[in-house]
């Protein structure tokens, strides 16, 4: 809560990227977008609590989100591509 935005942004990037590395399977893009949005909402709430006058808006936070949080994308192939091994007999 009291750390600089850049430090929190780096930490959140690692958290979101770790989630994406595990859950970014085909057909799960909606869940990835939802997770990123929820992280952004929580970050905004913490920044609101940090300031007495609450100067940060969603529009301003969107710039930080684009800068620090990775965009959701599918990182794993479909299973039939992944398990398409041919062994010589």
Rosetta blueprint (number, residue, H / E / L):
1 X L
2 X L
3 X L
4 X L
5 X H
6 X H
7 X H
8 X H
9 X H
10 X H
11 X H
12 X H
13 X H
14 X H
15 X H
16 X H
17 X H
18 X H
19 X H
20 X H
21 X H
22 X H
23 X H
24 X L
25 X L
26 X L
27 X L
28 X L
29 X H
30 X H
31 X H
32 X H
33 X H
34 X H
35 X H
36 X H
37 X H
38 X H
39 X H
40 X H
41 X H
42 X H
43 X H
44 X H
45 X H
46 X H
47 X H
48 X H
49 X H
50 X H
51 X L
52 X L
53 X L
54 X L
55 X L
56 X L
57 X L
58 X H
59 X H
60 X H
61 X H
62 X H
63 X H
64 X H
65 X H
66 X H
67 X H
68 X H
69 X L
70 X L
71 X L
72 X L
73 X L
74 X L
75 X L
76 X L
77 X L
78 X L
79 X H
80 X H
81 X H
82 X H
83 X L
84 X L
85 X L
86 X L
87 X L
88 X L
89 X L
